[in-house]
Amino acid sequence: MKDLDLHRGGCWCGQVRYESYGPPTYAGICHCRYCQLRTGSAFGVSIYFPDELIKILKGEQCLKSYKMKNNSGRDFEIRFCTNCGTSLFWKVGSREGMTSIAGGTFDPPTFWYKPKNEVFCRSKCDFVVTDVPNKFDTSPMYSPVNTGEERLGS
């Protein structure tokens, strides 16, 4: 595999390290309340790979999972480092066989990917300006079945 196809990263404390292989299947920015809460920021950056193209090099025992259902009724699982709290990986039921890596956890040059989609722009902070080509008020896969808690918005 070419060097450009291999990207390494990890958590803040270095206990968890990973590699991804090949180009991502999907790279996007999400402004939904789940991503805002998961990151503690204005948005999340999701870089998806097929499960078999991500390898955890060390620290599997440091990863803890938090599972829930989103308001579309789909499973949502976040995996984070129990030592430093970095959110590294997540899976969403609408993307079977795929794992997303938190975009900011890749080693420098951290932002080597180019997001093509920006979703849940309806809850985007006014101060966030991007040049992402495809913008959606929600998501092409969004189909709410539960309005959920008010604090989570939609």
CORTA-V395730 format. One record per residue. SS is DSSP state (H for helix, E for strand, - for the rest). PHI is phi in whole degrees, 0 to 359 (* if undefined). PSI is psi in whole degrees, -180 to 180 (NA if undefined). Layout:
# CORTA-V395730
ss=SS phi=PHI psi=PSI
ss=SS phi=PHI psi=PSI
This chain:
# CORTA-V395730
ss=- phi=* psi=141
ss=- phi=293 psi=152
ss=H phi=303 psi=-34
ss=H phi=293 psi=-19
ss=H phi=270 psi=-5
ss=E phi=248 psi=126
ss=E phi=229 psi=132
ss=E phi=250 psi=159
ss=E phi=191 psi=-173
ss=E phi=177 psi=-174
ss=- phi=277 psi=175
ss=- phi=298 psi=-44
ss=- phi=276 psi=-12
ss=- phi=88 psi=0
ss=- phi=294 psi=-34
ss=- phi=250 psi=129
ss=E phi=228 psi=146
ss=E phi=217 psi=168
ss=E phi=228 psi=148
ss=E phi=235 psi=150
ss=E phi=238 psi=136
ss=- phi=83 psi=176
ss=- phi=285 psi=151
ss=- phi=293 psi=151
ss=- phi=285 psi=-31
ss=E phi=208 psi=137
ss=E phi=226 psi=120
ss=E phi=208 psi=169
ss=E phi=247 psi=135
ss=E phi=234 psi=130
ss=- phi=253 psi=15
ss=- phi=292 psi=161
ss=H phi=297 psi=-33
ss=H phi=297 psi=-45
ss=H phi=290 psi=-36
ss=H phi=297 psi=-43
ss=H phi=287 psi=-39
ss=H phi=298 psi=-38
ss=H phi=264 psi=-19
ss=- phi=69 psi=26
ss=- phi=221 psi=-171
ss=- phi=284 psi=-22
ss=- phi=198 psi=170
ss=E phi=244 psi=152
ss=E phi=245 psi=118
ss=E phi=250 psi=122
ss=E phi=241 psi=104
ss=E phi=267 psi=139
ss=E phi=226 psi=152
ss=E phi=301 psi=143
ss=H phi=312 psi=-41
ss=H phi=288 psi=-8
ss=H phi=259 psi=14
ss=E phi=236 psi=131
ss=E phi=232 psi=127
ss=E phi=275 psi=118
ss=E phi=279 psi=-38
ss=E phi=202 psi=156
ss=- phi=91 psi=13
ss=H phi=309 psi=-39
ss=H phi=292 psi=-18
ss=H phi=274 psi=-11
ss=E phi=276 psi=134
ss=E phi=239 psi=147
ss=E phi=253 psi=144
ss=E phi=235 psi=122
ss=E phi=245 psi=144
ss=E phi=205 psi=177
ss=E phi=250 psi=136
ss=- phi=277 psi=179
ss=- phi=284 psi=0
ss=- phi=266 psi=3
ss=- phi=79 psi=10
ss=- phi=267 psi=148
ss=E phi=296 psi=143
ss=E phi=221 psi=122
ss=E phi=233 psi=127
ss=E phi=250 psi=138
ss=E phi=242 psi=129
ss=E phi=223 psi=159
ss=E phi=284 psi=127
ss=- phi=285 psi=-16
ss=- phi=277 psi=-51
ss=- phi=249 psi=-11
ss=- phi=87 psi=1
ss=- phi=298 psi=128
ss=E phi=278 psi=115
ss=E phi=255 psi=-46
ss=E phi=227 psi=155
ss=E phi=206 psi=159
ss=E phi=231 psi=141
ss=E phi=235 psi=136
ss=- phi=305 psi=-23
ss=- phi=281 psi=-7
ss=- phi=234 psi=68
ss=- phi=302 psi=139
ss=- phi=76 psi=8
ss=E phi=239 psi=148
ss=E phi=234 psi=137
ss=E phi=263 psi=140
ss=E phi=253 psi=137
ss=E phi=295 psi=122
ss=H phi=305 psi=-33
ss=H phi=280 psi=-3
ss=H phi=268 psi=-4
ss=E phi=288 psi=148
ss=- phi=294 psi=156
ss=- phi=302 psi=143
ss=- phi=286 psi=106
ss=- phi=310 psi=-47
ss=- phi=259 psi=63
ss=- phi=279 psi=-15
ss=- phi=266 psi=166
ss=- phi=236 psi=104
ss=- phi=300 psi=136
ss=- phi=254 psi=-21
ss=E phi=230 psi=147
ss=E phi=230 psi=118
ss=E phi=245 psi=161
ss=- phi=56 psi=43
ss=H phi=296 psi=-18
ss=H phi=294 psi=-21
ss=H phi=247 psi=21
ss=- phi=288 psi=139
ss=- phi=291 psi=141
ss=- phi=301 psi=-31
ss=- phi=280 psi=-5
ss=- phi=270 psi=120
ss=- phi=234 psi=128
ss=- phi=229 psi=168
ss=- phi=247 psi=27
ss=- phi=292 psi=131
ss=- phi=291 psi=-37
ss=E phi=249 psi=117
ss=E phi=240 psi=137
ss=- phi=229 psi=139
ss=- phi=300 psi=-41
ss=- phi=239 psi=-118
ss=- phi=214 psi=146
ss=- phi=303 psi=-23
ss=- phi=262 psi=4
ss=- phi=284 psi=126
ss=- phi=210 psi=82
ss=- phi=295 psi=138
ss=- phi=242 psi=-12
ss=- phi=216 psi=125
ss=- phi=288 psi=-17
ss=- phi=69 psi=-167
ss=- phi=285 psi=146
ss=H phi=302 psi=-38
ss=H phi=295 psi=-20
ss=H phi=271 psi=-12
ss=- phi=60 psi=-149
ss=- phi=215 psi=NA
